[in-house]
Amino acid sequence: MFLPKKILEEKLRRILAEDLGQGDVTTALIVPEGCIAEAEMVAKEAGVIAGIEEASVLVGSLGLNFEAYVKDGNAIKPKQVLMRVSGDARIILSAERTILNIVSRMSGIATATRKLVEKIRKAKYKTKVACTRKTAPGLLYFDKKAVLIGGGDPHRLHLDDMILIKDNHIAIAGSVKKAVKNAKEKASFSKKIEVEVAKIGDVLEAAKAGADIIMLDNFSPKQVEEAVKILKNAGYYEKVLLEASGGITADNILDFASKGIDIISLGEITHSVKALNISLEIKNTERA
């Protein structure tokens, strides 16, 4: 994922501004003007680092000097120094939590994603790991980018990326067939159509209607296996992408990957992420 630097700066500055409020009162009272400091960003646990680009853009935009020792996607270990930041001590302390929140959260998502991707790869399955739209409000770009850094697929970034017909759309349209027909008649040729099905009986209907992707929502591994069999018998298997979603975790992901599906999407890698433990520690100070 790429954003022009100025656009990324704007996103990061909005997050920082929300945290600052009317200013860092503690730092203003305790840290003298003109104080220069050097700080180290240090990993407290092993994982996959993500958000280094964002941290670099933010500290650079604030007039601070920095040197990054790792790149996004690198494996990191405890006590490893990830970045050094130097400059106005007041600015460093005021931006500290915003920087760490972004890097820690993105690294937690990248780490969780990498573990799932490697688990599937070691089992010799070709199933892709994807996230969902269950991201933190305001952090969609960062959450999705972290999934990519971890080796996963971001799925839809926005509602205009793809046509995804869900249960409520089908309820209003009247049937899977009608919902897909309406979409195909009016959609741009550039938009793929995915249909979420909650019943085995709707799998073949979605394929026959012309869906590009079928999402098996909250299917058990046994039901996924049955859906694959139905599509194979009807000649649609490998002509339509199959995605499994709902109720899938790191513990049971191989049970689904082994059934011959193309994509597994999990909400937990973004909505229930455990942030990686990373700190920013002041090492040297110099008063003007």
JOSUL-V103634 format. One record per residue. RES is the residue in one small letter. SS is DSSP state (a for helix, b for strand, c for the rest). Layout:
RES,SS / RES,SS
//
This chain:
m,c / f,c / l,c / p,c / k,a / k,a / i,a / l,a / e,a / e,a / k,a / l,a / r,a / r,a / i,a / l,a / a,a / e,a / d,a / l,a / g,c / q,c / g,c / d,c / v,a / t,a / t,a / a,a / l,a / i,a / v,c / p,c / e,c / g,c / c,c / i,b / a,b / e,b / a,b / e,b / m,b / v,b / a,b / k,c / e,c / a,c / g,b / v,b / i,c / a,c / g,c / i,a / e,a / e,a / a,a / s,a / v,a / l,a / v,a / g,a / s,a / l,c / g,c / l,c / n,b / f,b / e,b / a,b / y,c / v,c / k,c / d,c / g,c / n,c / a,b / i,b / k,c / p,c / k,c / q,c / v,b / l,b / m,b / r,b / v,b / s,b / g,b / d,b / a,a / r,a / i,a / i,a / l,a / s,a / a,a / e,a / r,a / t,a / i,a / l,a / n,a / i,a / v,a / s,a / r,a / m,a / s,a / g,a / i,a / a,a / t,a / a,a / t,a / r,a / k,a / l,a / v,a / e,a / k,a / i,a / r,a / k,a / a,c / k,c / y,c / k,c / t,c / k,b / v,b / a,b / c,c / t,c / r,c / k,c / t,c / a,c / p,c / g,c / l,c / l,a / y,a / f,a / d,a / k,a / k,a / a,a / v,a / l,a / i,a / g,c / g,c / g,c / d,b / p,c / h,c / r,c / l,c / h,c / l,c / d,c / d,c / m,c / i,b / l,b / i,b / k,c / d,a / n,a / h,a / i,a / a,a / i,a / a,a / g,c / s,c / v,a / k,a / k,a / a,a / v,a / k,a / n,a / a,a / k,a / e,a / k,a / a,c / s,c / f,c / s,c / k,c / k,c / i,b / e,b / v,b / e,b / v,b / a,c / k,c / i,c / g,a / d,a / v,a / l,a / e,a / a,a / a,a / k,a / a,a / g,c / a,c / d,c / i,b / i,b / m,b / l,b / d,b / n,c / f,c / s,c / p,a / k,a / q,a / v,a / e,a / e,a / a,a / v,a / k,a / i,a / l,a / k,a / n,a / a,a / g,c / y,c / y,b / e,c / k,c / v,b / l,b / l,b / e,b / a,b / s,b / g,c / g,c / i,c / t,c / a,c / d,c / n,c / i,a / l,a / d,a / f,a / a,a / s,c / k,c / g,c / i,c / d,c / i,b / i,b / s,b / l,c / g,c / e,a / i,a / t,a / h,a / s,c / v,c / k,c / a,c / l,c / n,c / i,b / s,b / l,b / e,b / i,b / k,b / n,b / t,b / e,b / r,c / a,c
//
